[in-house]
Amino acid sequence: MLKKCKEAIEDKKKDEESMAVRTTSGLRSLFEGRVPAGMSEHGSNVAVFDCLPHFHHHVTNVKCSEWCVNMRRKWRWLEGRYQSGVELERKVDEALESSEDVHNLTDLKKELKQHDLSHRSRAKAIAREIIRRTEDVTDSD
């Protein structure tokens, strides 16, 4: 499952299940042992997502097979993407609240589009704000 999640993020897949894990809320669900919204909650998914954090935390300090090492590596990779996504979302939220600089908003919009995770709602909010601020400047001229 971790491999599937990593591939969805790396390849920026757009199918429904991939989009479910390509968001900070989807990854947070995975880390908390819940099936991300948008993925089927059939029994096997519930069991897998429930076991992932427990397994990860229990094998962290144990020497085990290459499979375990790969699992921990993928978990850390996903954690890194999650942290960078949360930080980017924080920057966007702050800019939307305070920034008068349209160039800063434009740069953040580009950063959102280039990021591994999907930030559709924030990208749309920035686009609306750029339009609004551009119209405000045009109206004042």
Contact map, one row per residue, 1 for C-alpha under 8 A:
111110000000000000000000000000000000000000000001000000000000000000000000000000000000000000000000000000000000000000000000000000000000000000000
111111000000000000000000000000000000000000000000000000000000000000000010011000000000000000000000000000000000000000000000000000000000000000000
111111100000000000000000000000000000000000000000000000000000000000000000010000000000000000000000000000000000000000000000000000000000000000000
111111110000000000000000000000000000000000000000000000000000000000000000000000000000000000000000000000000000000000000000000000000000000000000
111111111000000001001100000000000000000000000000000000000000000000000000000000000000000000000000000000000000000000000000000000000000000000000
011111111100000000000000000000000000000000000000000000000000000000000000010011000000000000000000000000000000000000000000000000000000000000000
001111111111100000000000000000000000000000000000000000000000000000000000000000000000000000000000000000000000000000000000000000000000000000000
000111111111100001101100000000000000000000000000000000000000000000000000000000000000000000000000000000000000000000000000000000000000000000000
000011111111100001001100000000000000000000000000000000000000000000000000000000000000000000000000000000000000000000011000000000000000000000000
000001111111100000000000000000000000000000000000000000000000000000000000000000000000000000000000000000000000000000010000000000000000000000000
000000111111100000000000000000000000000000000000000000000000000000000000000000000000000000000000000000000000000000000000000000000000000000000
000000111111110000000100000000000000000000000000000000000000000000000000000000000000000000000000000000000000000000011000000000000000000000000
000000111111111001100000000000000000000000000000000000000000000000000000000000000000000000000000000000000000000000000000000000000000000000000
000000000001111101100000000000000000000000000000000000000000000000000000000000000000000000000000000000000000000000000000000000000000000000000
000000000000111111100000000000000000000000000000000000000000000000000000000000000000000000000000000000000000000000000000000000000000000000000
000000000000011111110000000000000000011000000000000000000000000000000000000000000000000000000000000000000000000000000000000000000000000000000
000000000000001111111000000000000000011100000000000000000000000000000000000000000000000000000000000000000000000000000000000000000000000000000
000010011000111111111100000000000000000000000000000000000000000000000000000000000000000000000000000000000000000000000000000000000000000000000
000000010000111111111110000000000000010000000000000000000000000000000000000000000000000000000000000000000000000000000100000000000000000000000
000000000000000111111110010000000001111000000000000000000000000000000000000000000000000000000000000000000000000000000000000000000000000000000
000010011000000011111111111001000001000000000000000000000000000000000000000000000000000000000000000000000000000000000000000000000000000000000
000010011001000001111111011000000000000000000000000000000000000000000000000000000000000000000000000000000000000000011100000000000000000000000
000000000000000000111111111000000000000000000000000000000000000000000000000000000000100000000000000000000000000000001110000000000000000000000
000000000000000000001111111100000000000000000000000000000000000000000000000000000100110000000000000000000000000000001000000000000000000000000
000000000000000000001011111110000001000000000000000000000000000000000000000000000000000000000000000000000000000000000000000000000000000000000
000000000000000000011111111111000001100000000000000000000000000000000000000000000000000000000000000000000000000000000000000000000000000000000
000000000000000000001111111111100001000000000000000000000000000000000000000001000100000000000000000000000000000000000000000000000000000000000
000000000000000000000001111111110000000000000000000000000000000000000000000000000100000000000000000000000000000000000000000000000000000000000
000000000000000000000000111111111111000000000000000000000000000000000000000000000000000000000000000000000000000000000000000000000000000000000
000000000000000000001000011111111111000000000000100110000000000000000000000000000000000000000000000000000000000000000000000000000000000000000
000000000000000000000000001111111100000000000000000110000000000000000000000000000000000000000000000000000000000000000000000000000000000000000
000000000000000000000000000111111100000000000000010010000000000000000000000000000000000000000000000000000000000000000000000000000000000000000
000000000000000000000000000011111110000000000000111110000000000000000000000000000000000000000000000000000000000000000000000000000000000000000
000000000000000000000000000011111111000000000100110000000000000000000000000000000000000000000000000000000000000000000000000000000000000000000
000000000000000000000000000011001111101110001100110000000000000000000000000000000000000000000000000000000000000000000000000000000000000000000
000000000000000000011000111011000111111000000000000000000000000000000000000000000000000000000000000000000000000000000000000000000000000000000
000000000000000000010000010000000011111000000000000000000000000000000000000000000000000000000000000000000000000000000000000000000000000000000
000000000000000110110000000000000001111100000000000000000000000000000000000000000000000000000000000000000000000000000000000000000000000000000
000000000000000110010000000000000011111110000000000000000000000000000000000000000000000000000000000000000000000000000000000000000000000000000
000000000000000010000000000000000010011111001000000000000000000000000000000000000000000000000000000000000000000000000000000000000000000000000
000000000000000000000000000000000010001111111100000000000000000000000000000000000000000000000000000000000000000000000000000000000000000000000
000000000000000000000000000000000000000111111100000000000000000000000000000000000000000000000000000000000000000000000000000000000000000000000
000000000000000000000000000000000000000011111110000000000000000000000000000000000000000000000000000000000000000000000000000000000000000000000
000000000000000000000000000000000000000011111111000000000000000000000000000000000000000000000000000000000000000000000000000000000000000000000
000000000000000000000000000000000010000111111111100000000000000000000000000000000000000000000000000000000000000000000000000000000000000000000
000000000000000000000000000000000110000011111111110000000000000000000000000000000000000000000000000000000000000000000000000000000000000000000
000000000000000000000000000000000000000000111111111000000000000000000000000000000000000000000000000000000000000000000000000000000000000000000
100000000000000000000000000000000000000000011111111100000000000000000000000000000000000000000000000000000000000000000000000000000000000000000
000000000000000000000000000001001110000000001111111110000000000000000000000000000000000000000000000000000000000000000000000000000000000000000
000000000000000000000000000000011110000000000111111111000000000000000000000000000000000000000000000000000000000000000000000000000000000000000
000000000000000000000000000000001000000000000011111111100000000000000000000000000000000000000000000000000000000000000000000000000000000000000
000000000000000000000000000001101000000000000001111111110000000000000000000000000000000000000000000000000000000000000000000000000000000000000
000000000000000000000000000001111000000000000000111111111000000000000000000000000000000000000000000000000000000000000000000000000000000000000
000000000000000000000000000000000000000000000000011111111100000000000000000000000000000000000000000000000000000000000000000000000000000000000
000000000000000000000000000000000000000000000000001111111110000000000000000000000000000000000000000000000000000000000000000000000000000000000
000000000000000000000000000000000000000000000000000111111111000000000011001000000000000000000000000000000000000000000000000000000000000000000
000000000000000000000000000000000000000000000000000011111111000000000000000000000000000000000000000000000000000000000000000000000000000000000
000000000000000000000000000000000000000000000000000001111111110000000000000000000000000000000000000000000000000000000000000000000000000000000
000000000000000000000000000000000000000000000000000000111111111100010000000000000000000000000000000000000000000000000000000000000000000000000
000000000000000000000000000000000000000000000000000000011111110000000001000000000000000000000000000000000000000000000000000000000000000000000
000000000000000000000000000000000000000000000000000000000111111000000000000000000000000000000000000000000000000000000000000000000000000000000
000000000000000000000000000000000000000000000000000000000111111100000000000000000000000000000000000000000000000000000000000000000000000000000
000000000000000000000000000000000000000000000000000000000010111110000000000000000000000000000000000000000000000000000000000000000000000000000
000000000000000000000000000000000000000000000000000000000010011111111000000000000000000000000000000000000000000000000000000000000000000000000
000000000000000000000000000000000000000000000000000000000000001111111000000000000000000000000000000000000000000000000000000000000000000000000
000000000000000000000000000000000000000000000000000000000000000111111100000000000000000000000000000000000000000000000000000000000000000000000
000000000000000000000000000000000000000000000000000000000000000111111110000000000000000000000000000000000000000000000000000000000000000000000
000000000000000000000000000000000000000000000000000000000010000111111111000000000000000000000000000000000000000000000000000000000000000000000
000000000000000000000000000000000000000000000000000000000000000111111111100000000000000000000000000000000000000000000000000000000000000000000
000000000000000000000000000000000000000000000000000000000000000001111111110000000000000000000000000000000000000000000000000000000000000000000
010000000000000000000000000000000000000000000000000000010000000000111111111000000000000000000000000000000000000000000000000000000000000000000
000000000000000000000000000000000000000000000000000000010001000000011111111100000000000000000000000000000000000000000000000000000000000000000
000000000000000000000000000000000000000000000000000000000000000000001111111110000000000000000000000000000000000000000000000000000000000000000
011001000000000000000000000000000000000000000000000000000000000000000111111111000000000000000000000000000000000000000000000000000000000000000
010000000000000000000000000000000000000000000000000000010000000000000011111111100000000000000000000000000000000000000000000000000000000000000
000000000000000000000000000000000000000000000000000000000000000000000001111111110000000000000000000000000000000000000000000000000000000000000
000001000000000000000000000000000000000000000000000000000000000000000000111111111000000000000000000000000000000000000000000000000000000000000
000001000000000000000000001000000000000000000000000000000000000000000000011111111100000000000000000000000000000000000000000000000000000000000
000000000000000000000000000000000000000000000000000000000000000000000000001111111110000000000000000000000000000000000000000000000000000000000
000000000000000000000000000000000000000000000000000000000000000000000000000111111111000000000000000000000000000000000000000000000000000000000
000000000000000000000000000000000000000000000000000000000000000000000000000011111111100000000000000000000000000000011000000000000000000000000
000000000000000000000001001100000000000000000000000000000000000000000000000001111111110000000000000000000000000000000000000000000000000000000
000000000000000000000000000000000000000000000000000000000000000000000000000000111111111000000000000000000000000000000000000000000000000000000
000000000000000000000000000000000000000000000000000000000000000000000000000000011111111100000000000000000000000000000000000000000000000000000
000000000000000000000011000000000000000000000000000000000000000000000000000000001111111110000000000000000000000000101000000000000000000000000
000000000000000000000001000000000000000000000000000000000000000000000000000000000111111111000000000000000000000000000000000000000000000000000
000000000000000000000000000000000000000000000000000000000000000000000000000000000011111111100000000000000000000000000000000000000000000000000
000000000000000000000000000000000000000000000000000000000000000000000000000000000001111111110000000000000000000100000000000000000000000000000
000000000000000000000000000000000000000000000000000000000000000000000000000000000000111111111000000000000000000000000010010000000000000000000
000000000000000000000000000000000000000000000000000000000000000000000000000000000000011111111100000000000000000000000000000000000000000000000
000000000000000000000000000000000000000000000000000000000000000000000000000000000000001111111110000000000000000000000000000000000000000000000
000000000000000000000000000000000000000000000000000000000000000000000000000000000000000111111111000000001001000000000000010001000000000000000
000000000000000000000000000000000000000000000000000000000000000000000000000000000000000011111111100000000000000000000000000000000000000000000
000000000000000000000000000000000000000000000000000000000000000000000000000000000000000001111111111000000000000000000000000000000000000000000
000000000000000000000000000000000000000000000000000000000000000000000000000000000000000000111111111000011000000000000000000000000000000000000
000000000000000000000000000000000000000000000000000000000000000000000000000000000000000000011111111000001000000000000000000001001000000000000
000000000000000000000000000000000000000000000000000000000000000000000000000000000000000000001111111000000000000000000000000000000000000000000
000000000000000000000000000000000000000000000000000000000000000000000000000000000000000000000111111100000000000000000000000000000000000000000
000000000000000000000000000000000000000000000000000000000000000000000000000000000000000000000111111111011000000000000000000000000000000000000
000000000000000000000000000000000000000000000000000000000000000000000000000000000000000000000000011111000000000000000000000000000000100000000
000000000000000000000000000000000000000000000000000000000000000000000000000000000000000000000000001111111000000000000000000000000000000000000
000000000000000000000000000000000000000000000000000000000000000000000000000000000000000000000000001111111100000000000000000000000100110000000
000000000000000000000000000000000000000000000000000000000000000000000000000000000000000000000000000011111110000000000000000000000000000000000
000000000000000000000000000000000000000000000000000000000000000000000000000000000000000000000010001011111111000000000000000000000000000000000
000000000000000000000000000000000000000000000000000000000000000000000000000000000000000000010011001011111111100000000000000001000100000000000
000000000000000000000000000000000000000000000000000000000000000000000000000000000000000000000000000001111111110000000000000001000100000000000
000000000000000000000000000000000000000000000000000000000000000000000000000000000000000000000000000000111111111000000000000000000000000000000
000000000000000000000000000000000000000000000000000000000000000000000000000000000000000000010000000000011111111100000000000000000000000000000
000000000000000000000000000000000000000000000000000000000000000000000000000000000000000000000000000000001111111110000000001001100000000000000
000000000000000000000000000000000000000000000000000000000000000000000000000000000000000000000000000000000111111111000000000000000000000000000
000000000000000000000000000000000000000000000000000000000000000000000000000000000000000000000000000000000011111111100000000000000000000000000
000000000000000000000000000000000000000000000000000000000000000000000000000000000000000100000000000000000001111111100110001000000000000000000
000000000000000000000000000000000000000000000000000000000000000000000000000000000000000000000000000000000000111111100110001000000000000000000
000000000000000000000000000000000000000000000000000000000000000000000000000000000000000000000000000000000000011111110000000000000000000000000
000000000000000000000000000000000000000000000000000000000000000000000000000000000000100000000000000000000000001111111100000000000000000000000
000000001101000000000100000000000000000000000000000000000000000000000000000000001000000000000000000000000000000001111100000000000000000000000
000000001001000000000111000000000000000000000000000000000000000000000000000000001000100000000000000000000000000000111110000000000000000000000
000000000000000000100110000000000000000000000000000000000000000000000000000000000000000000000000000000000000000110111111000000000000000000000
000000000000000000000010000000000000000000000000000000000000000000000000000000000000000010000000000000000000000110001111111000000000000000000
000000000000000000000000000000000000000000000000000000000000000000000000000000000000000000000000000000000000000000000111111100000000000000000
000000000000000000000000000000000000000000000000000000000000000000000000000000000000000000000000000000000000000000000011111110000000000000000
000000000000000000000000000000000000000000000000000000000000000000000000000000000000000010010000000000000000000000000011111111000000000000000
000000000000000000000000000000000000000000000000000000000000000000000000000000000000000000000000000000000000100110000011111111100000000000000
000000000000000000000000000000000000000000000000000000000000000000000000000000000000000000000000000000000000000000000001111111110000000000000
000000000000000000000000000000000000000000000000000000000000000000000000000000000000000000000000000000000000000000000000111111111000000000000
000000000000000000000000000000000000000000000000000000000000000000000000000000000000000000010001000000001100100000000000011111111100000000000
000000000000000000000000000000000000000000000000000000000000000000000000000000000000000000000000000000000000100000000000001111111110000000000
000000000000000000000000000000000000000000000000000000000000000000000000000000000000000000000000000000000000000000000000000111111111000000000
000000000000000000000000000000000000000000000000000000000000000000000000000000000000000000000001000000000000000000000000000011111111100000000
000000000000000000000000000000000000000000000000000000000000000000000000000000000000000000000000000001001100000000000000000001111111110000000
000000000000000000000000000000000000000000000000000000000000000000000000000000000000000000000000000000000000000000000000000000111111111000000
000000000000000000000000000000000000000000000000000000000000000000000000000000000000000000000000000000000000000000000000000000011111111100000
000000000000000000000000000000000000000000000000000000000000000000000000000000000000000000000000000101000000000000000000000000001111111110000
000000000000000000000000000000000000000000000000000000000000000000000000000000000000000000000000000001000000000000000000000000000111111111000
000000000000000000000000000000000000000000000000000000000000000000000000000000000000000000000000000000000000000000000000000000000011111111100
000000000000000000000000000000000000000000000000000000000000000000000000000000000000000000000000000000000000000000000000000000000001111111110
000000000000000000000000000000000000000000000000000000000000000000000000000000000000000000000000000000000000000000000000000000000000111111111
000000000000000000000000000000000000000000000000000000000000000000000000000000000000000000000000000000000000000000000000000000000000011111111
000000000000000000000000000000000000000000000000000000000000000000000000000000000000000000000000000000000000000000000000000000000000001111111
000000000000000000000000000000000000000000000000000000000000000000000000000000000000000000000000000000000000000000000000000000000000000111111
000000000000000000000000000000000000000000000000000000000000000000000000000000000000000000000000000000000000000000000000000000000000000011111
